[in-house]
């Protein structure tokens, strides 16, 4: 306990509450985010069921004809679309982060934190950590169902770890991006709408069809957007092949997005909280 002097010269005892600080704040707000997630089962189920339904639709409705045209079978197409479905699951799950961050920014919760011994930025970090847990859970469900549908791989432990690690890195990227969108949006509805375009990136990549089969005017974008090297590298690793340059290109995209999002958060968040 220390003694501080008030403006009138009266000494008053002050003490720092036990357990306060960035790490404690991160733990508290991560737990808060997870509790909110599991108390909103509709959003959690949608984040898991939508990618699963997407995988079933592509595999059982489109997979037969697409695989037949390429001289393969349905299991081959399942292995082809699996990385794209896993990354699509990350997008749906991360969109919820934008909504809850926007709610905290617009309902006065951040202003309340100014009177509490928590760094306000730990709210964003807590939402990000909770979203990572939710999205990794959804990705695990997608992979388990894929194995149940007949997905098999010759990849070793290192290749599988690399594929899952790359998917997890993109989950972190998309979560941070959606957290920033939720921070700058004027409402939860706007936050969800701003990130809606990001959910379409897997469809405009090599995730569900080869880039060379797309219209010529679309091939340039599909071949050079961030999802394509990440999906191609993950697909190669899942199959036990060397990912080549796609691995490093995907890492550079992820690193660039994270640096940009963190910089925007560092610039914008203090201004938002100080209002």
C-alpha positions as semicolon CSV with decimal commas, in nm:
position;residue;x (nm);y (nm);z (nm)
1;X;0,000;0,000;0,000
2;X;0,130;0,344;-0,087
3;X;0,039;0,696;0,021
4;X;-0,065;0,956;-0,235
5;X;-0,124;1,327;-0,185
6;X;-0,454;1,474;-0,294
7;X;-0,480;1,827;-0,440
8;X;-0,565;1,957;-0,091
9;X;-0,254;1,805;0,057
10;X;-0,436;1,523;0,239
11;X;-0,264;1,190;0,215
12;X;-0,491;0,902;0,119
13;X;-0,400;0,536;0,103
14;X;-0,418;0,375;-0,237
15;X;-0,358;0,019;-0,341
16;X;-0,351;-0,171;-0,664
17;X;-0,612;-0,441;-0,675
18;X;-0,473;-0,790;-0,671
19;X;-0,497;-0,968;-1,005
20;X;-0,540;-0,663;-1,225
21;X;-0,337;-0,604;-1,536
22;X;-0,321;-0,710;-1,899
23;X;-0,293;-1,086;-1,842
24;X;-0,576;-1,093;-1,592
25;X;-0,786;-0,875;-1,818
26;X;-0,719;-1,106;-2,111
27;X;-0,823;-1,408;-1,904
28;X;-1,139;-1,239;-1,779
29;X;-1,254;-1,112;-2,117
30;X;-1,167;-1,434;-2,297
31;X;-1,385;-1,617;-2,048
32;X;-1,657;-1,358;-2,096
33;X;-1,644;-1,402;-2,474
34;X;-1,665;-1,779;-2,447
35;X;-1,960;-1,758;-2,208
36;X;-2,143;-1,527;-2,447
37;X;-2,071;-1,768;-2,732
38;X;-2,213;-2,071;-2,555
39;X;-2,510;-1,870;-2,433
40;X;-2,587;-1,787;-2,796
41;X;-2,617;-2,140;-2,939
42;X;-2,781;-2,019;-3,259
43;X;-2,471;-1,825;-3,366
44;X;-2,242;-2,110;-3,260
45;X;-2,446;-2,367;-3,451
46;X;-2,459;-2,146;-3,760
47;X;-2,082;-2,103;-3,754
48;X;-2,048;-2,484;-3,756
49;X;-2,350;-2,600;-3,955
50;X;-2,313;-2,361;-4,249
51;X;-1,965;-2,484;-4,350
52;X;-2,070;-2,846;-4,291
53;X;-2,378;-2,801;-4,511
54;X;-2,160;-2,628;-4,768
55;X;-1,922;-2,925;-4,772
56;X;-2,207;-3,173;-4,806
57;X;-2,363;-2,974;-5,091
58;X;-2,041;-2,944;-5,287
59;X;-1,935;-3,303;-5,230
60;X;-2,264;-3,483;-5,290
61;X;-2,431;-3,252;-5,544
62;X;-2,142;-3,104;-5,740
63;X;-1,866;-3,344;-5,644
64;X;-1,977;-3,636;-5,858
65;X;-1,994;-3,439;-6,182
66;X;-1,682;-3,229;-6,117
67;X;-1,474;-3,531;-6,014
68;X;-1,601;-3,733;-6,312
69;X;-1,494;-3,456;-6,549
70;X;-1,146;-3,464;-6,396
71;X;-1,122;-3,844;-6,404
72;X;-1,154;-3,888;-6,027
73;X;-1,423;-3,977;-5,776
74;X;-1,614;-3,801;-5,498
75;X;-1,342;-3,860;-5,236
76;X;-1,092;-3,682;-5,461
77;X;-1,314;-3,376;-5,476
78;X;-1,368;-3,393;-5,099
79;X;-0,991;-3,370;-5,051
80;X;-0,986;-3,081;-5,298
81;X;-1,252;-2,865;-5,127
82;X;-1,167;-2,949;-4,765
83;X;-0,921;-2,658;-4,710
84;X;-1,167;-2,409;-4,862
85;X;-1,451;-2,535;-4,642
86;X;-1,232;-2,511;-4,330
87;X;-1,135;-2,154;-4,415
88;X;-1,496;-2,067;-4,495
89;X;-1,588;-2,191;-4,148
90;X;-1,333;-1,947;-4,007
91;X;-1,499;-1,659;-4,191
92;X;-1,846;-1,740;-4,064
93;X;-1,719;-1,781;-3,709
94;X;-1,514;-1,460;-3,716
95;X;-1,810;-1,253;-3,838
96;X;-1,964;-1,301;-3,495
97;X;-1,660;-1,123;-3,347
98;X;-1,743;-0,806;-3,539
99;X;-2,093;-0,805;-3,391
100;X;-1,991;-0,851;-3,027
101;X;-1,705;-0,599;-3,054
102;X;-1,943;-0,345;-3,206
103;X;-2,190;-0,404;-2,923
104;X;-1,919;-0,334;-2,666
105;X;-1,815;-0,018;-2,850
106;X;-2,166;0,124;-2,895
107;X;-2,345;0,025;-2,574
108;X;-2,116;0,207;-2,329
109;X;-1,929;-0,100;-2,205
110;X;-1,593;0,051;-2,298
111;X;-1,672;0,367;-2,103
112;X;-1,745;0,157;-1,794
113;X;-1,400;0,000;-1,822
114;X;-1,240;0,341;-1,779
115;X;-1,337;0,322;-1,411
116;X;-1,200;-0,032;-1,369
117;X;-0,843;-0,156;-1,328
118;X;-0,834;-0,328;-1,668
119;X;-0,658;-0,207;-1,982
120;X;-0,945;-0,148;-2,225
121;X;-0,756;-0,313;-2,511
122;X;-0,785;-0,649;-2,334
123;X;-1,150;-0,651;-2,440
124;X;-1,043;-0,675;-2,804
125;X;-0,779;-0,933;-2,718
126;X;-1,034;-1,134;-2,523
127;X;-1,280;-1,132;-2,812
128;X;-1,001;-1,241;-3,045
129;X;-0,894;-1,528;-2,821
130;X;-1,255;-1,644;-2,769
131;X;-1,315;-1,633;-3,144
132;X;-1,003;-1,840;-3,203
133;X;-1,137;-2,108;-2,969
134;X;-1,478;-2,108;-3,141
135;X;-1,330;-2,121;-3,489
136;X;-1,081;-2,394;-3,407
137;X;-1,371;-2,595;-3,266
138;X;-1,568;-2,543;-3,589
139;X;-1,263;-2,639;-3,796
140;X;-1,218;-2,953;-3,591
141;X;-1,582;-3,050;-3,654
142;X;-1,540;-2,991;-4,029
143;X;-1,225;-3,208;-4,040
144;X;-1,391;-3,484;-3,836
145;X;-1,692;-3,493;-4,068
146;X;-1,460;-3,498;-4,370
147;X;-1,287;-3,806;-4,232
148;X;-1,630;-3,958;-4,171
149;X;-1,719;-3,896;-4,536
150;X;-1,412;-4,081;-4,653
151;X;-1,129;-3,828;-4,658
152;X;-0,794;-4,002;-4,627
153;X;-0,442;-3,869;-4,654
154;X;-0,086;-3,992;-4,690
155;X;0,048;-3,682;-4,516
156;X;0,273;-3,725;-4,217
157;X;0,247;-3,552;-3,883
158;X;0,459;-3,258;-3,998
159;X;0,246;-3,199;-4,309
160;X;-0,080;-3,224;-4,116
161;X;0,053;-2,990;-3,849
162;X;0,160;-2,745;-4,120
163;X;-0,184;-2,751;-4,287
164;X;-0,370;-2,706;-3,960
165;X;-0,124;-2,437;-3,852
166;X;-0,176;-2,241;-4,174
167;X;-0,554;-2,265;-4,132
168;X;-0,520;-2,152;-3,770
169;X;-0,308;-1,857;-3,880
170;X;-0,578;-1,749;-4,126
171;X;-0,835;-1,788;-3,847
172;X;-0,628;-1,542;-3,643
173;X;-0,606;-1,305;-3,941
174;X;-0,977;-1,303;-4,020
175;X;-1,064;-1,272;-3,651
176;X;-0,841;-0,966;-3,605
177;X;-0,982;-0,809;-3,921
178;X;-1,340;-0,860;-3,806
179;X;-1,253;-0,723;-3,460
180;X;-1,126;-0,403;-3,624
181;X;-1,440;-0,384;-3,839
182;X;-1,652;-0,417;-3,526
183;X;-1,451;-0,140;-3,363
184;X;-1,507;0,113;-3,642
185;X;-1,867;0,021;-3,731
186;X;-2,150;0,234;-3,602
187;X;-2,371;-0,062;-3,515
188;X;-2,363;-0,440;-3,492
189;X;-2,561;-0,469;-3,816
190;X;-2,311;-0,248;-3,999
191;X;-2,020;-0,449;-3,858
192;X;-2,169;-0,770;-3,993
193;X;-2,233;-0,610;-4,331
194;X;-1,883;-0,465;-4,369
195;X;-1,724;-0,807;-4,338
196;X;-1,976;-0,982;-4,559
197;X;-1,757;-0,936;-4,867
198;X;-1,471;-1,122;-4,696
199;X;-1,690;-1,431;-4,668
200;X;-1,699;-1,456;-5,049
201;X;-1,321;-1,471;-5,095
202;X;-1,304;-1,854;-5,078
203;X;-1,559;-1,882;-5,360
204;X;-1,349;-1,653;-5,582
205;X;-1,033;-1,856;-5,532
206;X;-0,902;-2,200;-5,617
207;X;-1,099;-2,340;-5,325
208;X;-1,388;-2,502;-5,510
209;X;-1,270;-2,506;-5,871
210;X;-0,934;-2,465;-6,048
211;X;-0,852;-2,106;-6,140
212;X;-0,789;-2,200;-6,504
213;X;-1,151;-2,314;-6,543
214;X;-1,285;-1,969;-6,451
215;X;-1,367;-1,690;-6,698
216;X;-1,060;-1,507;-6,820
217;X;-1,160;-1,177;-6,660
218;X;-1,183;-1,349;-6,319
219;X;-0,866;-1,557;-6,332
220;X;-0,636;-1,266;-6,255
221;X;-0,815;-1,182;-5,932
222;X;-0,871;-1,546;-5,829
223;X;-0,507;-1,633;-5,882
224;X;-0,364;-1,339;-5,689
225;X;-0,597;-1,291;-5,394
226;X;-0,486;-1,407;-5,046
227;X;-0,710;-1,712;-5,018
228;X;-0,569;-1,894;-5,321
229;X;-0,210;-1,949;-5,197
230;X;-0,335;-2,035;-4,848
231;X;-0,581;-2,291;-4,985
232;X;-0,329;-2,434;-5,233
233;X;-0,062;-2,467;-4,964
234;X;-0,306;-2,630;-4,719
235;X;-0,431;-2,868;-4,990
236;X;-0,076;-2,972;-5,078
237;X;0,012;-3,032;-4,713
238;X;-0,306;-3,232;-4,649
239;X;-0,216;-3,457;-4,941
240;X;0,145;-3,497;-4,828
241;X;0,294;-3,287;-5,109
242;X;0,539;-2,999;-5,087
243;X;0,345;-2,670;-5,094
244;X;0,611;-2,479;-5,285
245;X;0,591;-2,101;-5,311
246;X;0,225;-2,094;-5,204
247;X;0,334;-2,153;-4,844
248;X;0,548;-1,839;-4,826
249;X;0,304;-1,628;-5,023
250;X;0,025;-1,730;-4,787
251;X;0,238;-1,643;-4,485
252;X;0,319;-1,302;-4,633
253;X;-0,051;-1,230;-4,690
254;X;-0,133;-1,331;-4,334
255;X;0,150;-1,126;-4,188
256;X;0,050;-0,821;-4,390
257;X;-0,312;-0,840;-4,280
258;X;-0,216;-0,878;-3,914
259;X;0,027;-0,584;-3,923
260;X;-0,231;-0,362;-4,093
261;X;-0,510;-0,463;-3,855
262;X;-0,296;-0,414;-3,544
263;X;-0,183;-0,072;-3,669
264;X;-0,542;0,036;-3,737
265;X;-0,648;-0,086;-3,394
266;X;-0,361;0,102;-3,228
267;X;-0,461;0,423;-3,406
268;X;-0,839;0,404;-3,385
269;X;-0,909;0,225;-3,057
270;X;-0,771;0,494;-2,820
271;X;-0,980;0,757;-2,998
272;X;-1,293;0,545;-2,970
273;X;-1,243;0,477;-2,602
274;X;-1,159;0,840;-2,523
275;X;-1,491;0,970;-2,655
